[in-house]
Amino acid sequence: MKWIRPFVIVLLPMLLAGLGSVVGCSPRVNLKAGEISSPTGGVAIMYDERNFPAQSFRRYELDSDGTLRVGGGRAAQAGTTTWSGTPSPEDLEAILSAVKAARFLDGEPACEPALVDGEESIATTIEYVAPNGSTHVVLSGRCPTLMPLRAAFEQAARARFKQQIDALPEPGLQKKATSGAG
């Protein structure tokens, strides 16, 4: 009987971790803090949102070197990203300001977890690491204080469409097409 307790202490965390991946918990990433002089002030952050009823999944990972990785749909559901780039200084500042407003850097909870209308099943996982330590937060439901952070990540992620947008014709008066018949 004495062997059961150490066995449970060792295996229970592994069992719970495996169960988390089955029910759809976001996989953790290996975030690394940077130097204070880095583009993010040494902060790295991962934002993962899973809205199961709407089948909507989004994932943003910001490294301390300023690299942004984005995943949506199946990629985000699998805890991966499909695009990476560097946000503009303005987008980076908006993300970092939203993190401060959500009070993650103070060690305060960003909001109270709550379900909307008692039915939504939304899970948001936030991980961040700063030069002085790291935090992992899992919230359930919609969290209004996180909406500015999500919006800042979405704005920065639009850079992945820049090449396609730049290829579009300029708006304005267009030449009328002429046909050869006449």
Order of alpha helices (4+ residues) and beta strands (2+ residues): alpha-beta-beta-beta-alpha-beta-alpha-beta-beta-alpha-alpha
